[in-house]
Amino acid sequence: MARVSFTPNLQRYVETRELVVCGNNVAEVLGAVFLEVAHLRGYLLDDQGALRKHVNIFVDNQAISDRTSLLDPVAATSEVFVVQALSGG
């Protein structure tokens, strides 16, 4: 089962916790996460189900490449990290 964690910056805006879920790709893993934390879906994904521009996801320290369909593979032992991109000046 993949371990999913969230950056502390994201946790300030959306209540989350580390989860351990099943899934063969990022879409399945996020689907399992949304079953636990439903309000997180709208913050991470747009209306078409693609990853929002201000959010990045890393699987085993590698940024995902498929931000639209979220079909990057996830192994049973993967670490998935969800990050809110920061900007400012």
C-alpha positions as CSV (number, residue, x, y, z in Angstrom):
1,M,0.0,0.0,0.0
2,A,1.3,3.4,-0.9
3,R,2.0,6.0,1.8
4,V,0.6,9.4,0.9
5,S,1.8,12.5,2.7
6,F,1.2,16.2,2.3
7,T,3.4,19.2,2.7
8,P,2.9,21.2,5.9
9,N,2.1,24.3,3.9
10,L,-0.8,22.5,2.2
11,Q,-2.0,21.2,5.6
12,R,-2.4,24.8,6.7
13,Y,-5.2,25.4,4.1
14,V,-6.7,21.9,3.8
15,E,-7.0,19.6,6.8
16,T,-5.2,16.4,5.8
17,R,-3.2,13.6,7.3
18,E,-0.8,10.9,6.1
19,L,-2.7,8.0,4.6
20,V,-1.8,4.5,3.5
21,V,-3.9,3.5,0.5
22,C,-4.1,1.1,-2.5
23,G,-3.7,2.1,-6.1
24,N,-1.7,1.2,-9.2
25,N,-1.4,4.7,-10.5
26,V,-1.7,8.3,-9.2
27,A,-5.4,8.5,-10.2
28,E,-6.3,5.4,-8.2
29,V,-4.3,6.5,-5.2
30,L,-5.9,9.9,-5.2
31,G,-9.3,8.3,-5.5
32,A,-8.6,6.3,-2.4
33,V,-7.4,9.4,-0.6
34,F,-10.6,11.3,-1.6
35,L,-12.7,8.5,0.0
36,E,-11.0,9.4,3.3
37,V,-10.7,13.2,2.8
38,A,-13.4,14.2,0.3
39,H,-12.9,18.0,0.5
40,L,-9.3,17.6,-0.7
41,R,-10.4,16.7,-4.3
42,G,-11.5,20.2,-5.3
43,Y,-8.3,21.6,-4.0
44,L,-6.0,19.2,-5.9
45,L,-8.0,18.6,-9.1
46,D,-9.7,20.9,-11.5
47,D,-13.2,20.3,-13.0
48,Q,-11.8,17.9,-15.6
49,G,-9.9,15.8,-13.0
50,A,-6.5,17.2,-14.0
51,L,-4.0,18.3,-11.3
52,R,-4.3,22.0,-10.6
53,K,-1.4,24.2,-11.6
54,H,-0.4,25.1,-8.0
55,V,-0.1,21.4,-7.0
56,N,2.7,19.0,-7.6
57,I,2.9,15.3,-6.8
58,F,6.0,13.2,-6.4
59,V,6.1,9.4,-6.5
60,D,9.3,8.0,-4.9
61,N,10.9,11.5,-5.2
62,Q,10.1,11.8,-8.9
63,A,7.6,14.4,-10.2
64,I,4.7,12.9,-12.0
65,S,4.7,13.5,-15.8
66,D,0.9,12.9,-16.5
67,R,-0.9,15.9,-14.9
68,T,-4.0,15.3,-16.9
69,S,-4.9,11.6,-16.6
70,L,-2.7,10.9,-13.6
71,L,-1.6,7.5,-14.9
72,D,1.9,7.6,-13.5
73,P,2.5,4.2,-11.9
74,V,2.5,3.7,-8.1
75,A,4.0,0.6,-6.5
76,A,2.7,-1.0,-3.3
77,T,5.8,0.4,-1.5
78,S,5.7,3.9,-3.1
79,E,5.9,7.1,-1.2
80,V,3.6,9.7,-2.7
81,F,4.1,13.3,-1.7
82,V,1.6,16.1,-2.5
83,V,3.0,19.6,-2.6
84,Q,1.4,23.0,-2.9
85,A,3.6,25.1,-5.2
86,L,4.6,28.4,-3.7
87,S,5.0,31.8,-5.4
88,G,5.4,35.3,-4.4
89,G,7.7,38.2,-4.2
